[in-house]
Amino acid sequence: MHQQVFIDGPVGKIEVFVEPHENAQGIALIAHPHPLFGGTADNKVVTSIARAFGDLGCITLRPSFRGVGGSEGTHDHGIAETDDLLAVVKWARENYDETNERPLYLAGFSFGAFVITRLAKVLADAGTPAKRLVLVGTAAGFVTGARSYTTEAVAKDTLVIHGDKDETVHLANVLAWAEPLDIPVVVIPGAEHFFHRKLHLIREIIIRAWR
């Protein structure tokens, strides 16, 4: 069962849903889709990713972006949201990784994946990189109903998952972003943006990649 906690962020409280794990093998932070289009930490793709990391023995954290749930502040197109996630990482390390031995994993879905690429760059530039990333339905290029995203470069071992029928972020966008980075993309046939009836495949892909 998850716990709802509130931590201090740059402009107020950040709501985080934490699922602890005894003898945790790592810490996984999972970011949710676009707040202005109904994205929440309870999104089924987000909770599916969290369950996969839970199965792998990780403590999982699902923060709510600004203006969602109990999180304070207003939407900032991923810029200030990056600072908020940085505060969540700091809190997680202080509370669950006092010896600095547990690896930090970052994951995100859609807009959340975009923000995770920004967070990963900040952490890497600071000399405290995440161990590995999982990006699902990554917002890259022009996104239907939203705007154009300049998604950051990520490490070559990043796990990128996308649906070939994604109507929000076309697969071609993600391939164009991944190609110069030499990052493979795991394509789920028949999956659209929210992976209806395909959520179990996301969990299986993540678990196989870790084991």
N, C-alpha and C positions, 0 to 999 in steps of 0.2 A: 504494500500500500504506500502511495506517495504521501509526502509531507509538504504542506504549503508553508513557505518561509518568505519573509520580506527582508531584503538587504538594502543597504544604503547605496544609491547610485549617484551619478553626477548631478541629477536634478530632482531627486526624490527616491521614493521606494521602488524597488524592482521585485515583482512577484516571481518566485521560482518554485517549481514543483520538483521536489527531490525524492528519489527512490534510493534509499540506502542499501548497502549490500555488505554482509559480514565477510571479513577477509577479502575485501575488494581488491581486484586485480588492476583497477584503473578508474579514472573519472571520465565520464562522457557528457559533454554539453551539446544539446540538440536545439537548434533554432527553428522557429516556426515560420509559416508563409506570411505574405503581405497583410499587415494589420488593416489596411483600408479596403481589403477585399475579403474580409471575414477570417483571416488567419489567426489562429490561437494555438496555445501550447497543447491543446487537446486534439488538434488535428490528427486524423487517423494515420497519416504517413509518419508524422512526428512520433506518435506513441508506438508505432511499429518499429521505428528505428530505436527508440528507447528500450523496447522489450528485447530487441536483438542484443543490445549492449548489456542489458541486465542478464541475459542468458550467458553472456561471455564473462560475467562476474564483475561488472562495473557498477559503480555508483552513477546514477543518471540525474542530470539536471535539465529541466525544461523551463527556461525563463520566458516570461511574457514581455513582448516588446512594448515600448512606450504607448500609453493610451489603451492597452489591452488588459482586461481583467483588473487586477489590483496594482498594475504598474503605472506610475505617474509620468507626466511629461507628454509631449506631442510628437507625432511622427516626423522623422527627419530624413527619410529616403535612404536610410542605411548609414548615414554619417555618425550621428550621435548614438545610434543603436550599437555601433561598433564599440564606442566608449562604455556603454552599459554592459555589453557582454564581457568586456575587459574587467569590469568591476566584479562580475559574477565569477570569472576565472580566479581573480585575486581572493575572493571570499572562499571559493571551493578549495583552493590550495591551503589557505589558512586553517580551514576546518576539517579537511579530509586528507591532507598531504603534508603534515608537519615535517616529515623526514625527507620530503622531496623525492620519494621513491616510486610513487604511483604515476604511470603515464597519463597524460591528458589527451583525450580524443575529442575532436570537434566534428559535429555533423549538422547539416541543415537541409531544409526542403524549400525549394523555390526561392523566394526573396530571402528566406533564412540561409540558404546555401550561399547566396551572394554576400550576405553580411559575414558569414563564416570565412569566406576567402579574405575579406578585409581584416578580420580579427587574426587570422593565421599569419598574415603579413606583419601586423603589428607585433605579435608575439615573437616571430622569427627575427625581426629587426632588433628586438630587445634582447635577443640571445636566450629566450626561453620558449623555444618552439613547441608546438603540439606534436605528439607522437605520430598521429595520422589523422586524415580527414575522410569523411564520407559526405558526398554531395549528391542530392537526389532532386531531379527536376530543376536543375540549376538555372536560375535567372541569368541569362546571358544574351546580349544583343537586344533587339526589339522584342518586348514582351506584350502580348495582346492585352489591351485594356490598361496598361501601365505606362512604361516608358522604356528607354534604351538603357541597358546596363553594361558598364565596363567592368567586367568581372576580373578580379586579380589573378595573377599566376599562382599556382600552387605546386607542392612537391609532386614528384613523379609517381609516388606510391599512393596518391589520393585515389580513393574508390569513387568513381563517378557512375551513377545509375540514371538512366533516362528511358522514357517510354517512346516507342516509335510512332505512337498515335497522339503524342502530346500536342494539344491544340492551343496551349497558352505559350509555352516556350518550345518552339519547333526544334526537333532534333538537329537540324542543320545548324542552328545557332550554337549549340553546345559542341558539335563537331568542329565548327570553325574556331571556337575558343580553345578546344583541347588539342587540335592538330599541331600548332606551333610549340606546344608544351610537351609533345610526345606522350600524352596521357591517354590510355585506352578508355573507352566508354562502354560500359555494360548496358546493352540495349535489351529491354523487355518487350518482346513482340506483343502487340495488341494493347499495350498499356497507354492510357491517356494521362493527363497531368496529375490527377489525384489517385491513380493506380487502383481504380475500383476492381475488385476481384483479383488483384495482383499483389496485395500487400504482403502476403506470405512469401512471395518471391524476394521482396526487399530484405526481409529478415534472413532468409536462407542465403542470399548472396553475401550479406554482411558477415554472417557466422562462418561461411566457407572461407571468406577472405582472411578472417582472423585465425582460423584454425589450420 
